[in-house]
Amino acid sequence: MKLATLACVVIACGGNDTSETPAECEADYLRTIDKSCAVPADCVLVDHDDCCGTIKVAVHAGGEATAHDAEATYQTCVACPPTGCFHADEAEDQTSPGAGQSIVAVCTANRCSSIVN
């Protein structure tokens, strides 16, 4: 995944009509979503496509619609080209679940995130 993301950034990851780089598109996405929380139940998972697969991102429960809108804006911004890359679903820390594991939403330091558990 790190290599795919790096490759995406190096080759400009798509033909968007904006002057934003893929890294700027990602930063805009992250600024738009609400990741605030007090307890793990405040967090839910949403899908975020990084051009090679799905990242399960944890957001504040009730913020799913905003996250889906932010995802649509992100996809338009990066305009993912056919890259030939693929990865299994990943948590935000770029880990994938193994046998008997899953990706879950957690609240750490008042911020939602996803981990493999």
N, C-alpha and C positions, 0 to 999 in steps of 0.2 A: 504494500500500500504506500509506504513512504516513497519508494522508487516511482510508483505510478503518479503520485502527487507531484514529485519533483519533476518528472518528465512532463507532466501536464503544465507546470509552471514554466519550464524551460521552453517548451514548444508553443506557448501561449494558449494552449487548451481551447481551441475552438475559434470560430470566426464570428465573435459577437460584434455588433455594430457600435459598441461603446468603446471608450478609451481605457476601460478598466482591465486590469490584469486578472487572471484567475484568483490570485491571492487577495486582491481587492474585492472581488465578487464574494469570496468566502468571508472576508471581514464584514462586509455589508450584511450578509446573511446572519452572522453571529451577533451583530449589533441589533438586529431586528427582533430576534427571538427572546422571550422571557425565560430566564433560567433560575429565577429566584425561588427559594424554598426555605421552609423551617424544618420539615420532616420529610422522609422519603415518599410518603403518600402524596406530597405536593407535586411530585414529578411523574411524567408519563413519557413514553418513547414515541418519537416520530422518525420517519425515514428521510435521509438526506443522501442524495446521489452524488458521488464524487467523480463521476465519469467512468469509473471502473467497477463500481458496485455500490452497495448500500451501507451507509453509516447510520447506526441507530443513535439518535441524538435525544437526550433527555431535556424536556422543557417543562415549564410550570403547567400543571393541570389546568385546563381551561384555555390555554394558549395554543391549542392545536391548530385552530383556523389561521391564526397569525403565522404560525410556523409553516403551514402549507402554502400560504401566500408568499412568504419569504423564500420558500423552496422554488416556487414557480418563477419568481424574479431572479433567483440565483441561476436556475437552468437557462433562462433567456440570456443572462449575462455571460455565462461561460460557454454556452453553445457547444456542448460536448461533441467533439468529432469522433468518428469511429477510431478507437485507439487499439483495439485488439487486446486490451487488458481486462482482467476480471479478478475480483476477490470475493470471498464469502462475506456475509454480513459481518460488520465489525462494530465494536463499541468505540466510543470517542477516543480511547487511548490506543486505537488501532490494533486491538486484540480481537481474535475470533473465538467463539466458544468451541470447546472440544466436546467429546462424548459426555453426555449427562450435564452439560453446562448450558447456560443461556445468558443473554444480555439483559440486564436489569437497570432500572433507573434508581439512582441513589441521590441523597442530599448530603453534600459535604461542604462545610463552611458556608452554609446558606446559598449554595449553588447546585442546581441539578446537573448531574452528569451520568453517563452510562458506563457500566463496567461488565466484565464477564464474571459470572458467579456460578 
